[in-house]
């Protein structure tokens, strides 16, 4: 282990130090210190903060939907208009899930490789594996085991992130069975919030688990350095 621990670059060592400082920050208010700005996008805590903001927006968008779901039939025109928020909710909820899952996956990958190259390229771009919308892949990288039903529901949020909330039809119009939207998305229900909240909490738990592992690895590295 000591040999592996010392095979890091100077940039990676700087990243570890900055990352550690940000994990220990008690307040998330304000912008990160200027010396860490260029690396902020590589910090899992930055993605967690982004996910938290998107979750709050998703909560606001869900309120009118929850009202409609609790309303008695027949729905009024005003209540039907509130239902239009379903597209925005699923888009924002999906984006929140993507951000929190990426945070957990990034932390897990860094723990495994312990080098900056696990997250960014030599020319300071995010690695390609972090630039997709494959939520199930990020869940797997974060160590989250998905059942077939969970995988199907996660794919639903992914579709809204990729195209369903932004396009009336799939990007590839040659699709022989276009899963286009009707005026109302009759698949939407109060289970959408239940699934969203469930996935978000599981991703949060996975992220915290990997952060705890990071702290143990950091302590082991410090101890190894003292012993040499």
ABEGO torsion letter per residue (X at the ends): XAAAAAABBAAAAAAAAAAAAAAABABABEBBBAAAAAAAAABAAAAAAAAAAAAAAAAAAAAAAAAAAABBOBBBAAAAAAAAAAAAAAAAAAAAAAAAAAAAAAAAAAAAAGBAAAABBAAGBBBAAAABABAAAAAAAAGBBBBAAAAAAAAAAAAAAAAAAABABBABAABABBBBBBABBAABBAAAAAAAAAAAAAAAAAAAAAAAAAAAAAAAAAAAAAAX
